[in-house]
Amino acid sequence: MLSAPLYVGKLGNAYFHDNVIAGQTDFLYGFGTAWVAHSTLSLRNCGGGITAWKGTNTTFPNKYGVYVADDSRVLAANASIAPALAGRCPLGRPWNAQHRSVFSDTYLDPSVLPAGYIRWGATDPRVSDLTFMAVHEDRGPGWNATALAANGSVTRVLDDAAFAPYRRPVDVFLTEHGVPGNIAWIDQSVLA
């Protein structure tokens, strides 16, 4: 179990499979690309958001961000804190206006904020047309289609076509020079 913030540095690639990642404030953050699959994000409290990604300017198109997918789970750390967290934990907030994160095929327990994502702050929102905070085919009591749709200026609800460019690790991992398909370093048995 990882109980410190998970940080992925600039141009970095990280793949997490079948992990428990615990935290309370912006505990998935960085500049590179992270893919979290078949894992549990364990909420110890709700400060900020689960994700706080900082987009990076490059001379090539990039998909730097954090992707929580493939039957992952967002859960309160234990039953004693679950009632206090109900409906309070945002999926993320933008470290800068180029934040990119997607929660897809993920179980969201009642801890998750019904509207999904939030702005960084009231006087410093860090949201622009470059900000990409999205959900796709999630489920569970923390999934609220009405609240997500009402928060459309912050949370994007993706259909299959809009999600297609982010569907698999091969779609998002790049070399340091921007060449797509950089997955040879991942244990291929977990990609099957």
C-alpha positions as a Markdown table, in Angstrom:
| # | Residue | x | y | z |
|---|---|---|---|---|
| 1 | Met | 0.0 | 0.0 | 0.0 |
| 2 | Leu | 1.3 | 3.4 | -0.9 |
| 3 | Ser | 0.3 | 5.9 | 1.8 |
| 4 | Ala | 2.3 | 9.0 | 0.6 |
| 5 | Pro | 1.3 | 11.2 | -2.3 |
| 6 | Leu | 2.0 | 9.7 | -5.6 |
| 7 | Tyr | 4.1 | 12.0 | -7.8 |
| 8 | Val | 5.0 | 11.5 | -11.4 |
| 9 | Gly | 7.7 | 14.0 | -12.7 |
| 10 | Lys | 7.8 | 15.9 | -15.9 |
| 11 | Leu | 7.9 | 13.6 | -19.0 |
| 12 | Gly | 7.6 | 10.6 | -16.6 |
| 13 | Asn | 5.4 | 7.6 | -17.2 |
| 14 | Ala | 4.1 | 5.4 | -14.4 |
| 15 | Tyr | 1.8 | 2.4 | -14.5 |
| 16 | Phe | 0.1 | 1.1 | -11.3 |
| 17 | His | -1.7 | -2.2 | -11.3 |
| 18 | Asp | -3.6 | -3.9 | -8.4 |
| 19 | Asn | -2.4 | -1.3 | -5.8 |
| 20 | Val | -4.0 | 0.4 | -2.8 |
| 21 | Ile | -3.1 | 4.1 | -2.9 |
| 22 | Ala | -4.2 | 6.0 | 0.2 |
| 23 | Gly | -4.3 | 9.7 | 0.8 |
| 24 | Gln | -6.4 | 12.8 | 1.6 |
| 25 | Thr | -5.3 | 15.9 | -0.3 |
| 26 | Asp | -4.2 | 15.9 | -4.0 |
| 27 | Phe | -2.5 | 12.6 | -3.5 |
| 28 | Leu | -2.2 | 11.8 | -7.2 |
| 29 | Tyr | -0.2 | 14.7 | -8.6 |
| 30 | Gly | 2.5 | 15.5 | -11.1 |
| 31 | Phe | 3.5 | 16.6 | -14.6 |
| 32 | Gly | 3.9 | 13.3 | -16.5 |
| 33 | Thr | 1.5 | 10.4 | -17.2 |
| 34 | Ala | 0.1 | 7.9 | -14.7 |
| 35 | Trp | -2.3 | 5.0 | -15.4 |
| 36 | Val | -3.9 | 3.5 | -12.4 |
| 37 | Ala | -5.6 | 0.1 | -13.1 |
| 38 | His | -7.5 | -2.4 | -11.0 |
| 39 | Ser | -6.5 | -0.4 | -7.9 |
| 40 | Thr | -8.1 | 1.1 | -4.9 |
| 41 | Leu | -7.8 | 4.8 | -4.0 |
| 42 | Ser | -8.4 | 4.8 | -0.3 |
| 43 | Leu | -9.7 | 8.2 | 1.0 |
| 44 | Arg | -8.3 | 9.0 | 4.5 |
| 45 | Asn | -10.1 | 12.4 | 4.4 |
| 46 | Cys | -11.1 | 15.0 | 1.8 |
| 47 | Gly | -8.8 | 18.0 | 1.4 |
| 48 | Gly | -8.5 | 19.5 | -2.1 |
| 49 | Gly | -9.1 | 16.6 | -4.5 |
| 50 | Ile | -7.9 | 13.1 | -5.3 |
| 51 | Thr | -6.0 | 14.4 | -8.3 |
| 52 | Ala | -4.1 | 17.6 | -8.9 |
| 53 | Trp | -2.2 | 17.4 | -12.2 |
| 54 | Lys | -0.1 | 20.1 | -13.8 |
| 55 | Gly | -0.2 | 20.1 | -17.6 |
| 56 | Thr | 3.0 | 20.7 | -19.5 |
| 57 | Asn | 3.7 | 22.7 | -22.7 |
| 58 | Thr | 5.5 | 20.7 | -25.3 |
| 59 | Thr | 6.5 | 21.1 | -28.9 |
| 60 | Phe | 4.3 | 18.0 | -29.7 |
| 61 | Pro | 0.7 | 17.1 | -28.8 |
| 62 | Asn | 0.7 | 15.3 | -25.4 |
| 63 | Lys | -1.7 | 13.5 | -23.2 |
| 64 | Tyr | 0.1 | 14.0 | -19.9 |
| 65 | Gly | -2.3 | 13.4 | -17.0 |
| 66 | Val | -3.6 | 10.8 | -14.6 |
| 67 | Tyr | -6.0 | 8.0 | -15.8 |
| 68 | Val | -7.9 | 6.0 | -13.2 |
| 69 | Ala | -9.5 | 3.1 | -15.0 |
| 70 | Asp | -10.0 | -0.6 | -15.6 |
| 71 | Asp | -12.3 | -1.5 | -12.7 |
| 72 | Ser | -10.5 | 0.6 | -10.1 |
| 73 | Arg | -12.3 | 1.8 | -6.9 |
| 74 | Val | -12.6 | 5.0 | -4.9 |
| 75 | Leu | -13.5 | 4.2 | -1.3 |
| 76 | Ala | -13.4 | 5.7 | 2.2 |
| 77 | Ala | -10.5 | 4.2 | 4.1 |
| 78 | Asn | -12.7 | 2.7 | 6.7 |
| 79 | Ala | -16.3 | 2.6 | 8.1 |
| 80 | Ser | -15.5 | 4.9 | 10.9 |
| 81 | Ile | -14.8 | 7.9 | 8.6 |
| 82 | Ala | -17.2 | 7.0 | 5.8 |
| 83 | Pro | -20.2 | 9.0 | 7.2 |
| 84 | Ala | -18.1 | 12.2 | 7.6 |
| 85 | Leu | -16.8 | 11.9 | 4.0 |
| 86 | Ala | -20.2 | 11.3 | 2.3 |
| 87 | Gly | -20.5 | 13.5 | -0.8 |
| 88 | Arg | -17.4 | 15.6 | 0.1 |
| 89 | Cys | -14.4 | 14.2 | -1.8 |
| 90 | Pro | -13.8 | 15.8 | -5.3 |
| 91 | Leu | -12.2 | 13.7 | -8.0 |
| 92 | Gly | -9.7 | 16.4 | -8.5 |
| 93 | Arg | -8.8 | 20.0 | -9.0 |
| 94 | Pro | -6.5 | 21.7 | -11.5 |
| 95 | Trp | -2.9 | 22.3 | -10.3 |
| 96 | Asn | -2.8 | 24.5 | -13.4 |
| 97 | Ala | -5.2 | 25.2 | -16.3 |
| 98 | Gln | -3.7 | 22.3 | -18.3 |
| 99 | His | -4.8 | 19.7 | -15.8 |
| 100 | Arg | -5.9 | 16.4 | -17.4 |
| 101 | Ser | -7.4 | 13.5 | -15.5 |
| 102 | Val | -10.0 | 10.9 | -16.4 |
| 103 | Phe | -11.8 | 8.4 | -14.2 |
| 104 | Ser | -13.2 | 5.6 | -16.3 |
| 105 | Asp | -14.8 | 2.2 | -15.5 |
| 106 | Thr | -14.3 | 3.1 | -11.8 |
| 107 | Tyr | -16.5 | 2.4 | -8.8 |
| 108 | Leu | -17.2 | 5.6 | -6.8 |
| 109 | Asp | -18.4 | 5.1 | -3.3 |
| 110 | Pro | -20.6 | 7.7 | -1.5 |
| 111 | Ser | -17.6 | 9.7 | -0.4 |
| 112 | Val | -17.2 | 11.2 | -3.9 |
| 113 | Leu | -18.5 | 14.7 | -4.5 |
| 114 | Pro | -21.7 | 14.4 | -6.7 |
| 115 | Ala | -20.4 | 17.1 | -9.1 |
| 116 | Gly | -17.1 | 15.3 | -9.6 |
| 117 | Tyr | -14.3 | 17.9 | -9.9 |
| 118 | Ile | -13.8 | 21.3 | -8.5 |
| 119 | Arg | -12.0 | 24.5 | -9.3 |
| 120 | Trp | -8.7 | 25.1 | -7.5 |
| 121 | Gly | -10.2 | 28.0 | -5.5 |
| 122 | Ala | -12.8 | 30.7 | -5.6 |
| 123 | Thr | -10.4 | 33.5 | -6.5 |
| 124 | Asp | -7.9 | 31.3 | -8.5 |
| 125 | Pro | -10.1 | 28.7 | -10.4 |
| 126 | Arg | -7.3 | 27.5 | -12.8 |
| 127 | Val | -10.0 | 26.3 | -15.3 |
| 128 | Ser | -9.8 | 27.2 | -19.0 |
| 129 | Asp | -10.6 | 25.6 | -22.3 |
| 130 | Leu | -7.4 | 23.5 | -21.9 |
| 131 | Thr | -8.5 | 22.0 | -18.6 |
| 132 | Phe | -9.6 | 18.3 | -19.0 |
| 133 | Met | -11.3 | 16.8 | -15.9 |
| 134 | Ala | -13.4 | 14.0 | -17.1 |
| 135 | Val | -15.4 | 10.9 | -16.3 |
| 136 | His | -16.5 | 8.0 | -18.5 |
| 137 | Glu | -18.7 | 5.0 | -17.6 |
| 138 | Asp | -18.1 | 5.1 | -13.8 |
| 139 | Arg | -20.6 | 3.6 | -11.4 |
| 140 | Gly | -21.6 | 3.3 | -7.8 |
| 141 | Pro | -23.4 | 5.5 | -5.3 |
| 142 | Gly | -20.8 | 8.3 | -5.9 |
| 143 | Trp | -21.8 | 8.5 | -9.5 |
| 144 | Asn | -24.5 | 11.2 | -10.0 |
| 145 | Ala | -25.2 | 12.0 | -13.7 |
| 146 | Thr | -27.5 | 15.0 | -12.9 |
| 147 | Ala | -24.9 | 16.7 | -10.7 |
| 148 | Leu | -22.1 | 15.9 | -13.1 |
| 149 | Ala | -24.1 | 17.4 | -16.0 |
| 150 | Ala | -24.8 | 20.5 | -14.0 |
| 151 | Asn | -21.1 | 20.9 | -13.4 |
| 152 | Gly | -20.3 | 20.8 | -17.1 |
| 153 | Ser | -18.0 | 23.9 | -17.0 |
| 154 | Val | -15.6 | 21.9 | -14.7 |
| 155 | Thr | -16.5 | 18.1 | -15.1 |
| 156 | Arg | -16.7 | 16.6 | -18.6 |
| 157 | Val | -18.8 | 13.5 | -19.0 |
| 158 | Leu | -17.3 | 11.7 | -22.0 |
| 159 | Asp | -19.2 | 9.5 | -24.4 |
| 160 | Asp | -17.3 | 6.6 | -26.1 |
| 161 | Ala | -16.1 | 8.7 | -29.0 |
| 162 | Ala | -14.7 | 11.5 | -26.7 |
| 163 | Phe | -13.0 | 8.8 | -24.5 |
| 164 | Ala | -11.4 | 6.9 | -27.4 |
| 165 | Pro | -8.1 | 8.8 | -27.4 |
| 166 | Tyr | -7.6 | 7.8 | -23.7 |
| 167 | Arg | -9.0 | 4.3 | -23.7 |
| 168 | Arg | -5.7 | 2.3 | -23.2 |
| 169 | Pro | -2.2 | 2.9 | -21.9 |
| 170 | Val | -0.9 | 2.6 | -25.5 |
| 171 | Asp | -3.1 | 5.7 | -26.3 |
| 172 | Val | -1.5 | 8.0 | -23.7 |
| 173 | Phe | 2.1 | 7.0 | -22.9 |
| 174 | Leu | 4.6 | 8.9 | -24.9 |
| 175 | Thr | 8.4 | 8.8 | -25.2 |
| 176 | Glu | 10.2 | 12.0 | -24.0 |
| 177 | His | 10.2 | 13.1 | -27.7 |
| 178 | Gly | 6.4 | 12.7 | -28.0 |
| 179 | Val | 6.3 | 9.4 | -29.9 |
| 180 | Pro | 3.1 | 7.6 | -28.9 |
| 181 | Gly | 2.7 | 3.9 | -27.9 |
| 182 | Asn | 5.4 | 3.9 | -25.3 |
| 183 | Ile | 4.4 | 0.7 | -23.4 |
| 184 | Ala | 7.3 | -1.8 | -23.9 |
| 185 | Trp | 8.4 | -1.0 | -20.3 |
| 186 | Ile | 5.1 | -2.2 | -18.8 |
| 187 | Asp | 4.8 | -5.9 | -17.7 |
| 188 | Gln | 2.7 | -7.1 | -20.7 |
| 189 | Ser | 0.9 | -9.7 | -18.6 |
| 190 | Val | -1.1 | -6.9 | -16.8 |
| 191 | Leu | -2.1 | -5.4 | -20.1 |
| 192 | Ala | -3.8 | -8.5 | -21.4 |
